[in-house]
């Protein structure tokens, strides 16, 4: 196994296994003050409310993956030129059998089509002031408000052994550094 180093906010973290590279497509309709979310229908995180996204394919950039995942999971079309990076999250787990995830956050503000359900996700538009954090991954309440405010976020987020609650956070949002450990569960 190789020891890896990660993005700017994650340089000090050393792990013995390369993380799985993933992306999230954060589709934001600023005119209507809403974001596209969806109920995960199968696989890791089934039942949770999430943004469209998934694993990067070989040779694919995070922006390309976000545009592809958006189309696959919601039927919305966009272009890489309409996508921009708004951060990176590194997820670690107390369970040593779990592989870390490196998740690129990609904002998409231009698209075409109507959101439709897929086998993976049942998408819906959510008002920015009504995001259902109680139905989402525990970490979303920590970083998502920053991104929706326009910040670029880099964070290392540690989860408990069962992967339910955040236990530590090292967050840098637009230059504002915050480090927490033993985060109080909701």
Backbone torsions as a table, in degrees:
resi	resn	phi	psi	omega
1	UNK	NA	144.1	178.3
2	UNK	-95.7	151.1	172.4
3	UNK	-90.2	133.7	-176.0
4	UNK	-115.7	154.9	171.6
5	UNK	-119.7	145.7	-173.2
6	UNK	-122.6	179.9	-175.5
7	UNK	-43.1	175.4	-171.6
8	UNK	-47.6	-47.2	-177.3
9	UNK	-80.5	-2.9	-174.2
10	UNK	-118.4	10.9	-171.8
11	UNK	-60.2	-32.2	-174.8
12	UNK	-80.1	-13.3	-177.1
13	UNK	-84.8	125.8	176.2
14	UNK	-115.2	130.0	175.1
15	UNK	-127.8	158.6	-176.3
16	UNK	-93.9	0.9	179.2
17	UNK	-133.7	138.5	178.1
18	UNK	-66.1	137.1	179.5
19	UNK	-72.0	159.0	172.1
20	UNK	-79.5	124.9	179.9
21	UNK	-83.6	126.0	-177.4
22	UNK	-135.7	174.0	175.9
23	UNK	-143.9	156.9	169.3
24	UNK	-123.9	133.2	176.2
25	UNK	-96.8	107.7	180.0
26	UNK	-95.6	97.3	-176.8
27	UNK	-92.1	112.5	-174.7
28	UNK	-118.8	127.5	175.5
29	UNK	-102.4	93.5	-175.7
30	UNK	-66.4	-34.6	179.8
31	UNK	-61.2	-39.5	-179.0
32	UNK	-100.2	3.8	179.3
33	UNK	50.9	57.9	-179.9
34	UNK	-145.3	161.3	179.5
35	UNK	-131.2	146.9	178.7
36	UNK	-86.3	120.9	175.2
37	UNK	-125.1	-179.9	176.9
38	UNK	-165.6	157.6	175.8
39	UNK	-86.7	123.9	179.5
40	UNK	-71.2	124.8	-172.4
41	UNK	-95.8	-17.9	179.8
42	UNK	-160.1	164.5	175.3
43	UNK	77.7	-162.8	-177.7
44	UNK	-58.0	124.2	-179.3
45	UNK	86.0	11.7	-179.1
46	UNK	-49.6	133.3	179.4
47	UNK	92.9	-19.0	-179.6
48	UNK	-81.3	156.2	172.1
49	UNK	-88.5	128.0	-175.1
50	UNK	-141.2	172.3	168.6
51	UNK	-91.4	155.3	175.6
52	UNK	-59.1	148.5	178.3
53	UNK	164.7	-177.6	179.9
54	UNK	168.5	-163.8	-177.2
55	UNK	-75.8	145.2	172.5
56	UNK	-75.8	140.8	174.9
57	UNK	-87.5	160.7	-178.4
58	UNK	-53.8	129.2	177.6
59	UNK	78.1	2.8	-176.1
60	UNK	-95.9	138.1	174.1
61	UNK	-79.9	165.0	177.6
62	UNK	-62.1	-39.1	179.5
63	UNK	-64.7	-43.7	178.2
64	UNK	-62.8	-42.4	180.0
65	UNK	-64.0	-41.3	-179.4
66	UNK	-63.0	-43.0	178.3
67	UNK	-64.1	-42.4	179.1
68	UNK	-65.3	-48.0	-179.5
69	UNK	-62.0	-39.1	178.0
70	UNK	-58.3	-46.4	179.9
71	UNK	-65.7	-44.2	-177.8
72	UNK	-65.3	-39.0	-173.3
73	UNK	-92.6	-20.4	-174.3
74	UNK	-132.6	-8.9	-174.7
75	UNK	70.7	5.3	174.9
76	UNK	-80.2	142.2	178.9
77	UNK	-109.8	141.1	174.9
78	UNK	-148.9	177.4	179.3
79	UNK	-123.8	153.0	177.7
80	UNK	-56.5	-35.3	-179.7
81	UNK	-63.9	-19.4	179.2
82	UNK	-98.8	9.8	-179.3
83	UNK	-116.8	146.1	177.1
84	UNK	-144.1	147.9	179.4
85	UNK	-74.3	132.4	177.4
86	UNK	-125.3	13.6	174.4
87	UNK	151.3	178.9	178.7
88	UNK	-147.0	136.0	178.5
89	UNK	-120.5	136.2	173.0
90	UNK	-113.0	121.0	179.5
91	UNK	-103.7	128.5	174.9
92	UNK	-119.2	160.2	-173.8
93	UNK	-129.5	141.7	175.0
94	UNK	-64.0	-28.5	177.1
95	UNK	-75.4	112.5	-177.2
96	UNK	-66.3	-12.1	178.5
97	UNK	-80.6	-14.3	179.9
98	UNK	-88.4	136.2	177.8
99	UNK	-81.7	137.4	176.3
100	UNK	-62.9	154.7	175.8
101	UNK	-114.2	137.6	169.3
102	UNK	-112.9	114.0	-173.2
103	UNK	-112.6	118.2	174.9
104	UNK	-84.5	129.9	178.6
105	UNK	-94.9	123.4	-175.4
106	UNK	-124.1	121.0	178.2
107	UNK	-90.7	131.9	176.6
108	UNK	-125.4	119.5	-177.4
109	UNK	-114.3	-0.2	175.8
110	UNK	-134.9	132.0	-179.1
111	UNK	-158.6	170.5	174.1
112	UNK	-131.5	157.4	177.5
113	UNK	100.1	-180.0	177.4
114	UNK	-115.8	138.6	179.8
115	UNK	-66.7	129.1	178.6
116	UNK	-130.1	150.1	179.7
117	UNK	-68.6	150.1	174.1
118	UNK	-125.4	-178.3	176.8
119	UNK	-66.5	-21.1	-175.3
120	UNK	-93.7	-35.2	-167.5
121	UNK	-148.0	139.7	172.3
122	UNK	-107.8	95.1	-171.8
123	UNK	-77.4	153.4	174.3
124	UNK	-153.9	152.2	176.0
125	UNK	-86.1	135.2	-177.0
126	UNK	-125.0	127.5	174.8
127	UNK	-57.3	141.0	-177.2
128	UNK	-58.9	-26.6	-179.5
129	UNK	-95.2	10.9	179.5
130	UNK	-132.2	31.4	-178.5
131	UNK	-66.2	128.0	-174.2
132	UNK	-83.4	67.3	-176.1
133	UNK	-55.3	-31.6	-179.8
134	UNK	-63.5	-21.9	-179.8
135	UNK	-100.7	6.2	-174.0
136	UNK	-111.2	174.5	172.7
137	UNK	-58.9	146.1	-176.1
138	UNK	-58.0	-32.3	-177.6
139	UNK	-72.2	-24.2	-175.2
140	UNK	-58.0	-35.1	-179.8
141	UNK	-66.2	-18.9	-176.7
142	UNK	-87.9	-49.1	-173.0
143	UNK	-99.0	-33.4	-173.3
144	UNK	-60.6	-42.7	178.0
145	UNK	-57.4	-36.0	178.1
146	UNK	-63.3	-46.9	-179.3
147	UNK	-63.7	-42.1	-179.4
148	UNK	-67.6	-21.0	174.1
149	UNK	-81.7	-9.5	179.7
150	UNK	104.7	3.3	179.6
151	UNK	-78.3	151.5	167.5
152	UNK	-93.6	130.0	-171.8
153	UNK	-117.2	133.2	168.9
154	UNK	-127.0	129.3	-177.1
155	UNK	-151.2	150.6	166.7
156	UNK	-112.8	124.4	-174.2
157	UNK	-124.8	123.9	178.8
158	UNK	-102.1	136.3	178.1
159	UNK	-109.4	156.9	177.0
160	UNK	-68.1	178.2	-173.9
161	UNK	-59.9	-36.8	-179.2
162	UNK	-89.2	-4.9	177.3
163	UNK	77.0	29.2	-178.5
164	UNK	-104.3	-40.7	-175.1
165	UNK	-122.5	144.1	174.5
166	UNK	-71.8	132.6	178.5
167	UNK	-111.8	-19.5	178.2
168	UNK	-154.8	150.6	180.0
169	UNK	-143.7	134.3	168.5
170	UNK	-125.4	103.8	-169.8
171	UNK	-119.5	134.3	172.4
172	UNK	-125.4	112.0	-179.6
173	UNK	-117.1	106.7	178.6
174	UNK	51.0	44.2	176.3
175	UNK	88.9	-6.8	178.7
176	UNK	-95.2	110.6	-174.8
177	UNK	-94.1	131.0	177.1
178	UNK	-137.1	133.3	178.1
179	UNK	-124.4	127.6	177.5
180	UNK	-132.1	145.9	168.9
181	UNK	-133.1	159.3	-177.3
182	UNK	56.2	52.5	179.2
183	UNK	-60.3	135.5	179.6
184	UNK	-71.7	124.6	177.0
185	UNK	-61.3	152.6	-179.8
186	UNK	-67.9	NA	NA
